[in-house]
Amino acid sequence: MLQLSVFITGGSSGLGLELAKLYKAKGYRVGICARREDVLQKLAQDYSFETFVVDVSKRAEVLSAIAKFSEKGLDIVIANAGKSYENKTRLPNFQTARELIDINLLGVLNTFEAALERMLQQKSGHLVAISSIAALNGLPGVSAYSATKAAVGKICESFSLDLKNENINVTCVYPGFIDTPLTQKTPHPMPSMISVEEAAKKVYEGVKKKKLRVFFPFKFTLMVRLLSVLPRRVYLKIMSMKRFNYSVED
Ligand SMILES: NC(=O)c1ccc[n+]([C@@H]2O[C@H](COP(=O)([O-])OP(=O)(O)OC[C@H]3O[C@@H](n4cnc5c(N)ncnc54)[C@H](OP(=O)(O)O)[C@@H]3O)[C@@H](O)[C@H]2O)c1
C-alpha cells in the first residue's frame, strides 16, 4: 500500500515535533523543517524523519525543501512554525511585529504555495495551518501575534473555497495555551494550559475529520469566543482591567 506523507514546518520542537512523532507512529513518511541544523540532525537519527534546514520566511528555501520532499508525494502539509512575543511591551515593538509577520504569516503563505505546486498537479492534498485562539481578539501587548494568526485564519477560510474543486482540503487550528518551549519562556499566567501530547492528538483528529476549524481546549475556547462577540466597547473595558495587562517597559 502507498505510504501517506506529511511535511511539518517548525518540527524541531514543541507542537511540530509532537505532531511529527504522532504521524510517524501512524505510519506516515514525515518531513520536518526548522532553522537549527544540529537539532534536526539528531531528530533525523532518532526518528528517521526527513529533515530540511529552512527559514520559513525565505520563500526560495521553503519551495526547494517541499519540492524535494514531494518528489515521493505529499498528502498533508502543516504550517506550524511560529513565534510569539517573549515579553508584552507597553508600547508597540515594531521590529518584533515585522518578524512575526515574516514568520507567522509569510511563512504560512510560502508553505502553502510550495505544497500547492504538488497538490494541484496531483489533484489531492490537505493544507493545515496552526493559528491561535489569540486570533479572535486584539489582545493587549501582542498586536502582531493576534493579527498574524487572524490573517492565517482568513487565508484558510478563503483557500477552502478556492480549492474545493481541486479536491484539496484546508484546516485551521486555533489552540489555547500548550506547554511547549514557546510558553515556557512566557512570564504571564496561562489558564487551561494543556500538554503538547494532548494538543497534537486534537490536531491529528481534526485533520483526519477534514474540519475547516479546530478549537481547543473546549472551556477556555468558549470563554475567548464569547469575548470575541461582545460589543467592542464592552470588550475594551474588560481588557483594560489591570489584571489583563502584563506589559513590561521596553
Ligand atoms: N504553545 C502555545 O501555547 C501555542 C498556542 C497557540 C498557538 N501556538 C502556535 O503553535 C505553533 C508551534 O508553537 P510551539 O508552541 O510548538 O513553539 P516552539 O516550541 O517555540 O516551536 C516553534 C518551532 O518553529 C520553528 N521556527 C521558528 N521560527 C522559524 C523560522 N523562521 N523558520 C523555520 N522554523 C521556525 C522552531 O524551530 P527553529 O528554532 O529550529 O527554527 C520550532 O521548531 C506556532 O505557530 C505557535 O504560534 C502555540
The ligand as a Tripos MOL2 file, in Angstrom:
@<TRIPOS>MOLECULE
LIG
   48    52     1     0     0
SMALL
NO_CHARGES

@<TRIPOS>ATOM
      1 N1          2.3920   26.9830   22.7180 N.am      1 LIG1
      2 C1          1.2090   27.5880   22.6910 C.2       1 LIG1
      3 O1          0.5910   27.8650   23.7510 O.2       1 LIG1
      4 C2          0.5640   27.9230   21.3800 C.ar      1 LIG1
      5 C3         -0.7770   28.3510   21.3950 C.ar      1 LIG1
      6 C4         -1.3830   28.6710   20.2040 C.ar      1 LIG1
      7 C5         -0.7120   28.5590   19.0090 C.ar      1 LIG1
      8 N2          0.5980   28.1440   19.0190 N.ar      1 LIG1
      9 C6          1.2830   28.0520   17.7350 C.3       1 LIG1
     10 O2          1.7700   26.7370   17.5780 O.3       1 LIG1
     11 C7          2.9230   26.7540   16.7160 C.3       1 LIG1
     12 C8          4.0530   25.9660   17.3580 C.3       1 LIG1
     13 O3          4.4220   26.6370   18.5530 O.3       1 LIG1
     14 P1          5.1700   25.9140   19.7570 P.3       1 LIG1
     15 O4          4.4580   26.3340   20.9910 O.co2     1 LIG1
     16 O5          5.3780   24.4840   19.4620 O.co2     1 LIG1
     17 O6          6.5460   26.7240   19.7330 O.3       1 LIG1
     18 P2          8.0980   26.2540   19.8080 P.3       1 LIG1
     19 O7          8.2590   25.0930   20.7010 O.co2     1 LIG1
     20 O8          8.8530   27.5170   20.0580 O.co2     1 LIG1
     21 O9          8.3750   25.7410   18.3260 O.3       1 LIG1
     22 C9          8.4430   26.6180   17.2550 C.3       1 LIG1
     23 C10         9.0180   25.8570   16.0750 C.3       1 LIG1
     24 O10         9.0550   26.7340   14.9550 O.3       1 LIG1
     25 C11        10.3730   26.7400   14.4290 C.3       1 LIG1
     26 N3         10.6300   28.0460   13.8260 N.ar      1 LIG1
     27 C12        10.5480   29.2610   14.4150 C.ar      1 LIG1
     28 N4         10.8500   30.2100   13.5330 N.ar      1 LIG1
     29 C13        11.1260   29.5810   12.3580 C.ar      1 LIG1
     30 C14        11.5120   30.0260   11.0720 C.ar      1 LIG1
     31 N5         11.6900   31.3220   10.7910 N.pl3     1 LIG1
     32 N6         11.7050   29.1010   10.1050 N.ar      1 LIG1
     33 C15        11.5490   27.7870   10.3750 C.ar      1 LIG1
     34 N7         11.1860   27.3090   11.5590 N.ar      1 LIG1
     35 C16        10.9750   28.1960   12.5450 C.ar      1 LIG1
     36 C17        11.2780   26.4180   15.6020 C.3       1 LIG1
     37 O11        12.4930   25.7970   15.1950 O.3       1 LIG1
     38 P3         13.9010   26.5650   14.9940 P.3       1 LIG1
     39 O12        14.0480   27.4870   16.1580 O.co2     1 LIG1
     40 O13        14.8950   25.4480   14.9690 O.co2     1 LIG1
     41 O14        13.7960   27.2660   13.6950 O.co2     1 LIG1
     42 C18        10.4280   25.3710   16.3190 C.3       1 LIG1
     43 O15        10.5810   24.1100   15.7220 O.3       1 LIG1
     44 C19         3.2470   28.2340   16.4890 C.3       1 LIG1
     45 O16         2.7300   28.6590   15.2570 O.3       1 LIG1
     46 C20         2.5170   28.9380   17.6290 C.3       1 LIG1
     47 O17         2.1900   30.2710   17.3220 O.3       1 LIG1
     48 C21         1.2450   27.8250   20.1720 C.ar      1 LIG1
@<TRIPOS>BOND
     1     1     2 1
     2     2     3 2
     3     2     4 1
     4     4     5 ar
     5     4    48 ar
     6     5     6 ar
     7     6     7 ar
     8     7     8 ar
     9     8     9 1
    10     8    48 ar
    11     9    10 1
    12     9    46 1
    13    10    11 1
    14    11    12 1
    15    11    44 1
    16    12    13 1
    17    13    14 1
    18    14    15 2
    19    14    16 1
    20    14    17 1
    21    17    18 1
    22    18    19 2
    23    18    20 1
    24    18    21 1
    25    21    22 1
    26    22    23 1
    27    23    24 1
    28    23    42 1
    29    24    25 1
    30    25    26 1
    31    25    36 1
    32    26    27 ar
    33    26    35 ar
    34    27    28 ar
    35    28    29 ar
    36    29    30 ar
    37    29    35 ar
    38    30    31 1
    39    30    32 ar
    40    32    33 ar
    41    33    34 ar
    42    34    35 ar
    43    36    37 1
    44    36    42 1
    45    37    38 1
    46    38    39 2
    47    38    40 1
    48    38    41 1
    49    42    43 1
    50    44    45 1
    51    44    46 1
    52    46    47 1
@<TRIPOS>SUBSTRUCTURE
     1 LIG1         1 GROUP 0 **** ****
